[in-house]
Amino acid sequence: TEAGFGADIGMEKFFNIKCRTSGLQPNVVVLVATIRALKMHGGGPNVTAGKPLSKEYTEENLKLVADGCCNLQKQIQIAQLFGIPVVVAVNVFKTDTKAEIDLACQIAKQSGAYDAVPCNHWTIGGRGSLQLAEAVRQAAEQKSSFDYLYDLKMPIVEKIRTIAQKVYGAEDVELSPQAQSKVDLYISQGFGELPICMAKTHLSLSHQPECKGVPTGFILPIRDVRASIGAGFIYPLVGTMSTMPGLPTRSCFYDIDIDSDTEQISGLF
């Protein structure tokens, strides 16, 4: 199962919610990293969609890679909280140098990853992932002790605090009066033992997208707490995070068409 947006977001939810509900027992975590992302976490300039990349991302810069590996180390540690071996897959771009790739793999292994390998599938197809496949096979054969991060019987606020402190690295959480009243309501309605699905930015371990690397000492603000009873979880809204709009009852594709003569598409907007 692909669990996107880092070990702090997708993986944590997959383990604590999906695995708990389905009974799945994962054997290995594949943590995907890129040199570009590591450089950004190491202090590289912001990347803006549509604008050319800064030279820091297209030229060799071992210091930025080394500094940014603090985030990779933290993601490895998060995965290890669940007792599962970790394989780091470095997704290679054409601008990455061998020295940068080797450095990232070396630091990953020193940080507790079972293995760390470069992946060249974008360049040469499936052959470029054979080393990763072998690393995953070997890691999956290792003894593991998968466990959840929290007990469902813990109070809702304590489950939120556990995720904030152990996964994000927060010092504590702070619930708004609205959030606390919602927690009290759900408990009174008998939903206090549901798992937690945090709605938080994926751009940082904290609630502030601009804070790269491994932020520490921050207080995680919980603006609101909502419940998806049918889906089976409580979801706190962290900071200014908003939720995705729901899908319409009538799909938009019904209104999309193409003129066979002019090849003009209508109904997209």
Order of alpha helices (4+ residues) and beta strands (2+ residues): beta-alpha-alpha-alpha-beta-alpha-beta-alpha-alpha-alpha-beta-alpha-beta-beta-beta-beta
